[in-house]
Amino acid sequence: MLPRNLISAIVCLAVGAALLAACGGGGTSSTPGGHLTDPRDVATATPWAEPPEVTFIEPGQLTPTGATGGESTPTGGATEECKGDTYTVQSGDVPSTIAEKCGVTTQALLDANPGLDPHNLHAGDVLNIPR
């Protein structure tokens, strides 16, 4: 059996080695520690010499898109993609864009297709277009 002093010495050496390894040892570091960057040395955005010209948007200048599925404003007439009484859904179409392409309101399009789930359109679906 090993003497108690020898066992204590081995345990102390093991704990010391573990602490040294956890702390990264006593080697020198290539990065200086404890030094903060001087804010005067940091690149920043250059302010405008003159602020940009202000643009005012008057009421009525913006056209609603109807992306919420509500009433959209028809653009006047059907496009080439939407001729006839039906429309075949293309990838990325939503009811408001289809209604705009076909010159009808979104609500009229939804009313003409009562079983339509506007959140679940698939390319190739055929929709009725109200006239």
N, C-alpha and C positions, 0 to 999 in steps of 0.2 A: 504494500500500500504506500502511496506517495505521501510525503509529509504535507501537512496543511499549508504551510508557507509556500510550497511549490505550487500547489493547486491555486492558491490565492494569486500568486504571481502570474500564472498562465491565464486566469480569468481576467485580471487587470490588463494584461497585454492584448488579449482578444477584444476587450471593450475599447481600449485605446485605439487599436487598429480599425475597429468598426467606426469609431468617431472620426478618425482621420480620413477614412474613405468617404464618409458621408459629407464631410466638410470640404472635400476636394483636395485634401492634402495641404502641404505647406509650400507648394510650388508658386512661382510668380505668375501673375495674371498679365495677359497682353493688353487688357483694357484697364485704364485707370479707374479706380473706384472713388466714389464720393465727389465727383466733379459734375456739376450741372452745366447744361448748355446755356451760354449767354444769349438771352433773347435778341440782342442786337445783331447776332451772327446768323439768325434764322431767316431764310427767305420768306417774304410775305408778298401778298398781292399788291400791285401798285394801284392806288386810287385813281379814279377818273380825273382827267384834267378838267372836263366839264361833264356833268351828269347827262345821260341820254334824254332826248326829247320825250315828253310825256304824251302818251296816246290815250285819248278818251274814247270809250266805246259807248255810244248812245244806245238807249233802249230801242230794240227792234233791229239793231245791226247784226245780231247773232241769230242764226237759224237753228231751231231745236232739231236734234237728230232723232229723237224718239227712241233712244237706246234702252229706255226703261220699259218698253213694251206699251207705252201709252200712245196717245194720239200723235202722229207725226204729220208734218206738212208735206203734201205731195209736191213734186217738183214740176208738175205740169203735164207730163205724158209718159207713156211707157218707153223704155229703152229697147234697143234691139234684142236684148236678152229676154225681154218679157213681152212677147207678142202672142196673142191668142187668149184663151180662157184659162190656161194652166201655166204653171211655172215649175220647172224642175230645180230643186234646191242644189246649190253648188257648195263646195267646201267653204266654211267660214261664214255662210249666210246666217243672218238672224232676221226675225220678222220685220224689224224696222227697215233694214236695208233692202229686203225684198219688196216691201211696200213702196219704198222710194223709187226702186228700179221700175216698178210697174205703174207708178203714178196714182197710187191709192193710199189711203190712210192705213196705219198699222191696225187700228181697230176694225176697219172694214175687211182687211185681210184675215184677221182672226175670226170675225163673224162669218166669213165665207167658208171657213175651215173649222167647224165646231169641235172636232175630235183632236185638233192639233195641240200638242204640248209645245209651247214656244221655247222651252228650255231644252228640248230633246229633238232637235232637227237633225236629219242625216242627209248627206249628199245623195241625190237620187230620189228623194221624196218628191211627190208631185202635189202641188197646192193649187186650189181653185182661186182664180183672180176675179174679184167682183168687177162688173162693168156697169 
